[in-house]
């Protein structure tokens, strides 16, 4: 299980698993519950690199980041640590 503390968003923690590069068991603490639950369900079973390419760079209002962007950053960090 990976844990990530998002920066610059309403959510306070993102947890998830990776199974052979596939995203599993995504959960956000805080943030907009319906939207984040929707994202969690949509990315379940997807290849982590595909999720990163779709979510990275999404902003929220005037903020330079968003919960989806922070999830992409979390996935990048998890992939980097699993390849070491």
N, C-alpha and C positions, 0 to 999 in steps of 0.2 A: 504494500500500500504506500503510495506516495502522498505527501502533504506539501502544500504550497501556500504561502502567505501572500495574497495579492497586494499590489501597491497601487494606490490611486483609485480604488473602486469601493463600492459599498460592501461587497462580500469580504469576509475576514479570513476564510480558509477554503481551499479546494482540496479534496481528496479524490484519488482515483487509483486504479490498477492498470497495468499494462500486461497483456498476455500475448507473447510473440508479436509485439508491435501493435496489437489491437487494444483499443480503449475499453475499459470495463469499470463498472461501479463508480461513476462520477457523482460527486456530491459537493454542493456549495453551501457554506455557512454564511448567512446574511445575503444581502442583495435582493433582487426582485424574484421572489420564489417561483412564480409561474414561468417566467422567461427562462430562468436558470434550470428549472426542472425540465422544460422543453428542450433546451440545449443538451442536457444530460442524456435524455432519451434519444435524441437525434444522433448523437455521436457514438452511442453504445455499439460496440462491435466494429467500428470504423478503424482503418489504419491510422495510427497517430500522426503520421506525416501528412495524410490527407486532411485531417482535422486542423493541423497547424496551417496548412495552405489556405484553408477556407476562413479561419477565424483571426489569424494574425493581422494586426493593423486596424481592426474595427475600433472605432472610438465611441464614446458615450457623451452626447451633447458637446460641451466645450472641453471636456477632459481629453487628454492625449491617449487614453487607453480605455478599456472596458473590461467587463468580466469575461467575455469571450476571448479578447486579446490576452488577458492575463492567464486564461486556461491554456492558450497556445504557448505562452512563455513557460508555463509549468510543464507542459508536454516536452518542449525542447530541452528543458533542464533534465527531465527524467530520462529522455533518450540519450542525452550526453552522458549521464551517470551510468547508464546501463551498458554503454559501449566502452567503458574504461577498463 
